[in-house]
Amino acid sequence: MARRLRLPTLAAAVALCVAGCAGGTPQAATAFSPTFTYSYHRDVVTDWDPATSYSNELIVLQNVYESLTRYDPATRAVKPQLATSWASSADGRTWTFHLRRGVRFHDGAPVTAQAAKAAIERTVAAQGGAAYIWDAVSSIDTPDPATLVFHLSYAAPMDVIASSDYGAYIYDTTPPGVKPGALKNWLEAGHDTGTGPYTVAAWNQGQEAEVTLNASTGYWAGWSGRHYRQIVFNHTPDVTTAWQTMETGEVNFVAQLNPELFKEATHFRSLATQATPSLQNMIAFFNTAAGPLKDVRLRQAVQNAINYDGLLAALHGSVGPAQGLIPSGLPGNDPSLTRHQNLSLARKQLAEAGYGPGGKHLTLNLTYAQGDDAQQLLVTLLSSDLQGLNITLDARPMQWNAQWAQAKFADPAHRQDILLMYWYADYASAYGWFINLFHSAQPVSFNLSYLDDPVVDREIDAIPQLTATDPAAARANYALLQRQLLEQHAAAAPLFVNTYQRVYASGITGYRDNPAYPDVVFVYDLEPSP
């Protein structure tokens, strides 16, 4: 999954390798198809509403909807999208955005400042997904149809916030023919009210070809030159199947393969590969509210039992080390928080709690993503190490929606002891890791360790204003929070940071991974081969 105030310092090192090797027999199709076919390993859509969307459908919605700005990793700054220019007051508490003229929603209605304000206010009122990104906004003025003025209760970088991968979409809140109060249900049926280059043509929930987008003929940037006119998003949970469809040319983009298949892809002249350090990390969340892991000593023991270095080695360059909760390239990253396995300390902590070799037997249940090779490997390594500590790991691969449903059971005793989940930035800031994952919340959302500590809550709440007024204090706060969460509370264990390994047809030009929008391909920017 996802999520994530300070001006960005995103590391955007991108290593590009276009395969042109002599070894290997080219098999993948190179002929131009007007359809861009994207193979994805998880359910593609869980929420169609741009106000509350906060999951895998990012890869679809970023091609359908647009925000005021978009983050550019090459310049480490935002660039214009629906806004053409912006400025802030000296104190950072008033921001004025000037909108691009002549833009229309897919339903034909003009994009005005009043319409943009209505979209943002609806997102805030829904209080779902990434609505928190607008927390600093106290009011919005629209002095003319092309001007938005944000008045903030505290200084915040609104130009960066407005580029968020979730929660920043501008959409029509009053599409023709949709009755007031019915917009949510209308959207969830697979309709859209965006401004982006593509519009939803079909949604086949549960099918392999899950989502189809067609070109929006009235797109403000136009369709001169060569562009894909259709996008098909395939749900292909099995990585071998995904590779086979890439190899034979049935699809022309695969989001992630295992390291062995990625290496094999480099031997095909008809395929290109790209590896990019990401802002996405894998975290194991421990149930601090119920079950055996309510005992902090057992949580600490599991942390120490994890073979972090063995996992990195086995994944052959497809991941990097976790340095605390915050990936490298964001303020607050702390290399000193890199963990290593310590079985002797794990035995000591288990013994103190009455478990481990010579003590009581312990069974822990864990859920992880079906079809994710990295998570499967972690489970295999951890099961072996825990077995030597007199612990049985009952690990179950599940689809994400099923895992999340279990994690949000009203009775904490019915939740997982350990849940594996990916997280990534909403925008170029580490704030989302804390406000979403570790701030107390009822009902449960993504705070899947169920930690409820008012001291931690106060420190998290202080981050946005500190970021704008005292960056050094904000960094110190990040350091303190991470040690509280990972050492004192042992609420989670950061496992690794993903390296995105993409494979796509070599005839495609213009592709560049943007880690600020995980797994998103901005298909309009691509130029297909003739």
Secondary structure, DSSP 8 states (H G I E B T S, - for coil): --------------EEEE---SSS---S--S--SEEEEEESS-S-S---TTT--STTHHHHTTT-B-SEEEETTTTEEEESSEEEEEE-TTS-EEEEEE-TT-B-TTS-B--HHHHHHHHHHHHHHT-TTGGGGTTEEEEEEEETTEEEEEESS---HHHHTT-SSS--B--SS-TT--TT-HHHHHHTT-----SSEEEEEE-TTSSEEEEEEE-TT-TT---S---SEEEEEE---HHHHHHHHHTTS-SEES---HHHHHHHTT-TTEEEEEEEEEEEEEEEE-SSSSGGGSHHHHHHHHHH--HHHHHHHTTTSEEE-BSSS-TTSTT--GGGB----HHHHHHHHHHTTBSTTSB-EEEEEEEETT-HHHHHHHHHHHHHHHTTTEEEEEEEE-HHHHHHHHT-SSGGGS-SEEEEEEE-SSSSSHHHHHHHTS--SS-SS-TT----HHHHHHHHTHHHHHHH-HHHHHHHHHHHHHIIIIIS--EEEEEEEEEEEEEETT-BS----TTSTT---GGG-B---
